[in-house]
Amino acid sequence: MKNIFAKRVSKLNPSPTLALDAKIKDMIKNGIEVISFGVGEPDFDTPQYIKEAGKKAIDEGLTKYTPAGGTESLKRAVCMWYKREYGVDINPSMVVVSNGAKHSLFNIALALIDRGDEVIIPSPYWVSYPEQVSLVGGKPVFIKTTIDDNFKVTPKKLKESITDKTKAIIISSPSNPTGAVYFKEELSEILKIAKKYNFYLIFDEIYDKLVYDEKFYSILELIKDDKNLKDRVIVVNGVSKSYAMTGWRIGYTISNDKLAKVMNDIQSQTTSNPSSISQRAAEIALTEKTDDLKKMVSEFKKRRDLIFKLISDIPDVRVHKPEGSFYIFPDFSKYLGRKDGKKVIKTTLDLADYLLQNAKSGVVPGEAFGAPGYLRFSFANSSDKIKKGIGNIKEALLRLL
């Protein structure tokens, strides 16, 4: 029988992070206590003032369609937020609000990438970047980074990856899965190369407020006076991480007016508008200043320091202290080839499964992010669970021969 499905889905891989989460939930359902380091969302509740805004929106009857690319009031709130946080001026016409940042990224892919276009993606990468590029017919071009270069692409490696088919580069800063942050000087070098070779820069800044030691620079701060670069820089952000609103599904893009209109038109023919209730809640999140974010960042920094110290104490593990996000990405490659009885741990997929079964701790294998040998840990978890989970992992690893 002839294959009934479109060719584009034949190489599509399901999200390994969601698959792991499902496996852990199944174990918990069966009465097994598991500590999950795989979760990609804050363990904090959405702040009360934001929840109240959502309830009020329902009571006021804000339950109808909105413009496809988001309400004007939310777009203005995004503009005000970027002015307040980063001192940059953007217009509502540059903003397209979508059903989460992942949806925003796919709108970009549909609007920009033609069959055969190359998109540079530093690895380790967030799992959906290459999948979305491939879905629209583009070709992901990977630049390998490692713990030795703090998981950041160097100007030399970037130049070596550029061809006449290069359409864009996707950079996550702060990064999922590594926690790496590109700082001002590093961003400036990337901008110089983009200006010379004339490709788009897609910056995923969804974790921008979760930075712990140095000032974070949005890419928009560095292109304020450069019309050429302004036309080719696209920022993706949202309220999911900084405001603990993952389930509310609000993300957005900031781009030039023409590209924004194209993405708006695409969205009008696919999903139409994001939830009207969530949009009002996001608007309030961005416009009302409270201490909720500050408290969350402070707690995440304490956990970052804790998990870094605990993992650093595990023999034969190399670990980089993340500058942002709530992930840490240690190198466990020295454990590959060791044995659990007669079974050889050949990959970090095997290692993650071993730790789930023997340490009752769920971690995400580096293969999911294009980085075999590494494991991703989320520290969106209580300090007590971090201590217990890493302790269990250390004991389980020491049992490998």
N, C-alpha and C positions, 0 to 999 in steps of 0.2 A: 504493500500500500504506500502510495506517495506520502511523504512527510507533509502534514497539514499545517505545521507551524512555520512562521517566518524565519528565514535563515539568521536574522539578527539575534535571535534568542538562543541559538544553538551553543554558543560559548559563554552564555551569561551564567555567572556563579552566584548562588544565594549568599546573603550576608553571613559570614562565619561568626560574627559577634552575636547576631540574633539566634543562630543555630546553637551556640554555646549557652546562651541565656535560656533557651527552651530546654536544653538537656539538664541544666541546673535546677530549673523549676520542676522538672519531672522528678528529679531526685528528692527535692524538698517535699513534693507532693506525696512521695512514698516514705516519708518520715525520716529522711537522711539529712542531717544538719550539714549544710554546705556554706562556706564563706566565698562569696563571689567577688572577684577582682575584675570581672569582665564588663560591668555595667558602664554605659556611656552617658550617664546623666547624673546630675547632682542628687544626693540623697536628702537634700533639704526640701521642705514643702514650699510650694509657691507662696510668697508673702501674702499676708492676710489682705492688705489694701488692694492687691491685684485681684485676688479672688472676689472681693466685694465689688470691684468694678465690673467683673464678669456677671455677677448676680444682678447688679443694677441694670446692666445692658439688657438682660432678659426681661426684667420688670418694666423697663421703658419701651419694650417692643422692638429693640434693635435686632430683629431676627429675620430680616429680609436680605435679598441680594444687595451687594455693594458693587461699586465699579470693579471690573475684573482684576485690576492690578492693585487694589487696596483703596481704602477710604482716603480722602484728601487730608482729613485730620490726623490720621496715623502717619501719612507721608510727611506732613509738616512736623510731627513729633520726632520722626527720624532725623529730619534736617536740624531741628533744634538740639537734639542729642549730640549730633556730630559737631555742631558749633560749640556746645558747652564742653564736650569731652576732648575735642581735638582741634578746635579753633578753625575748622574748615567750613566754607560756605557751599552748600549744595541746594538744589532746587527740587521741589516735589516731583517735577517732571522727570527727574533722574532716578526716581525710586520706583521699584516694582515689588509689591508685597506678595508673598507666595505661601504655600502650605508647608512651611519649614524650609530651612536652609538647603536641604537636599533637593527639594523641588526647585529652589532658586538656581542651584547648580545645573540641574537638568535643563531648565529654560535657557541658560547660557549655552549649553552644548547644542541644543536644537537651533538656536539663533546664529551661532558662529561657525560651527564645525561642519564642513562638507566631507564627503567620502574621500579618503586619501590624505586629508589634512593631518599633520602631526601635532600632537600636544605633549609638551614636555612635562613629566611628572616626577619630581624627586621621590625616591623611595628611601625609607619606609613612607607609605602614603595611606591616606584614609581609603577604606576599601571601595568606596563608590566612585572615586575619580576615574580609574581606568575603565570600569564597567560602563559608565555613562558615555565616555568618549567612544568606546567600541560600539555601543548601541546605536549611535548616530552615524557610524561608518568611519570614524576617525581612527588614527593609529596612536596609541600611547607610546611615548618614548621615555624610558626610565633612566634617571640619573641616580646611581647608587650612592647613598651616603651611609656613614657608619658612626659608631660611637666615637671614633678617633677624630672626626671633624664635627663633633657635636650635632650630628644629623642635619647638617646644613649644606646646601649646594654651593660649591665654590664658583667664582667667575670663570675659572679655567674649564671646569667640567661643563658649565652651562654653554660656553662658546663652542666647545667640542660637540655638543649635541644639536646645535642649530643647523638646519638645512634650508633649502629653498621651499620646503613644504611645511616649515614650522609655522603654526597659526597662533599658538598660545603656550603659556606655562601656567600651571596651577600650583600655588604655594599656600600651604596651611601654616599660619603663624598667629598665635601659638598652635603647635602641631598636635594633631591626633594622628599617630599614636605616641610620639616621642616626648612631647612637652617642650620641644625646642622653640625658641623665639628668635626671629630675625630682627636685629636691632638696627639703628639708624644707618650706620656706615655700611652694613651688609645690604640693606635695602637700596641704598644709593648706588652701589655697584651693579645690582640687578637692573635698576632703572637705566643706567648708562648703556648696558648691553641691549635692553629692549628698545631704546631709542635708536640705537645704531642699526639693529636688524629688523625693526618694524614688526614686532609681534605683540599680541595681546597679553596682558598680565591679569590673571584671575587670582585674587587674594581672598582666601577663606579666613575671615577674622572672627569666627563665631565664639572663640574663647578669649576675645580681646581684653576683657576685664579680669580674667583669671591669670594675672601675671604677678610674680612674687618679689623680685629683687631689684629690677631695673625698670625704668620708664618704658612703656610700650608705645611705639610709634605706628599709627595707622599709615598705610601707604598713601592715603589721601593727603596727609600732612606734607608729604615730600614732593607732591606734584601740583601744589596750589598755583604756581606761576608758570606752568608749562602746558600750553594748550594741546600740543601734540600728544603728550603722555596722558593728559586728562581724557582724551578720546579713546585711549586704548587700555585704560585701567578699569577693572571691574571688581568691586568689593562685594563680598557675600557676608551677611551678618544676620542676626536675629535675636530673639529673647530667650531661646531655649536654655542656654547654659548659664548666662549671667543672672537671670531672674528665676531660675529653676522652673521653667515653663515648657518642658519638653513636650508634654501632651497637648499643649495649646496649639502647636503647629503654626508658628509664625516666623518666617524668615523673610529676608529681602535682599535685593541687589541695589547697588548704586553704580550707575554707568552713564555714558553720554546719552543725550535725549533720544537720538535716533535708535540706538540699540535698545533703550528702555521701551520705546514704542513697539519695536519688533517683539520683545519678550512679553509685553502686555498683550499683543495680538495673539501670540502663541497660547498664552494662558487663557485667553478668552475662548479659545476653541478646544481647550483640553479640560481644565478643572474649573474655569471661571474663578470667582473670588474665594479667598480664604474665609474661614468662619467669621461672621460679623461680630460675634460675641468675643472671640479671641482677639480680634483687631482692637476692640475697645479696651480690653484688658492690657494689651501690649502698649497701647497709647498711654495709658495711665502709668504703666511700668517705666516708660521712657521719660515721662514728664515730671513725675513726683519723686523728689529726692528723699530717701530714707536711709537708715543704717543697715538694712537687710543685706545688701550686696557687700558692704564693708565687713560685716560679721562673717559672712560666708567665705570671703577671700582669706580672712585672717585664720579661720578654721582650716581651710584647705592648705594654707602655708604650713601650719603645724603638722598636718598629716603628711604633707610632702616631705618635710624634714624627718619625720618619724620613719616613713617607709624607705626613704633613701638610706638612713642609718641601718635599718634592719636588713635590707637587701645587701648592703655593703659588707655586712658581717657574714654572709653566706660564702663559704669557700668556692673559689674558681668561678665567681660571677663578676663581670664588669658592669658598672652602672654609671650613667651620666645623670647628674642632678637636673631635673627638668626646671626650666625657667617659667613655664606657664602651663595652662590646662590642668587637668587632674589625672594625668597619665605618667607612668614611668616605664621605660623600655630597656630592661637590662639584657645583657648578652649572656646566654646560657649555653653557648656552643660547646664549652668544655665538658658538658654533661652528655653530649651526643656520643653514641658508641658505648656508653655504659650499659650495664645489664640489670634488669629487674628479674632475678632468678635466671631463667634461660632466655628470656625475651630481651632483645637488644633495643635500646632507645635510639632509633635511627634519625628521627626528626623532632623538631619542637612540637609538631602535632602529636607525636607519640608522648613527648614529655608532658604536654598539657593534659593529655588523657591520664597519664600515670599520676600526676598531681591531683587531678580530680578524684581518682579512685583511692589514692593512698594518703593524701593530705586533706581530702574533702575541701579543696580550694580550687575555684575556677579561675583560670587565666586564659588569655587569648594568644594562640601561637603566632609567631612572627610571619609565617607563611601567608597569613591573611592580609598582611600589609606589605608583601613583597620583600620580607626580611627574614629568611630562615635563620635559625639560631637564636632569635630573640623571643621574649615573651612580653606581652603588654599587661600591665597591672593598672587598674583604676584605683585611685585612693579616694573615690567618692564613697567612703565607708567610714564607720566609726573607728576611733583610735584603738578601742578594745578588739574589734574584729581584725584590724590590720595586724596588731601584735599577735593574736592567736593564729591568724591565717599564715603569716610569714613564718612564725615559729613551727607550724605544722609542715610547711613546705621545706624548711631547712632540715627538719628531722627526716622527712621522706627522701630528700636528695642524698643525705649522708648514708642512706641504706643502699643506694645504688652502687654496684661493684664496678 
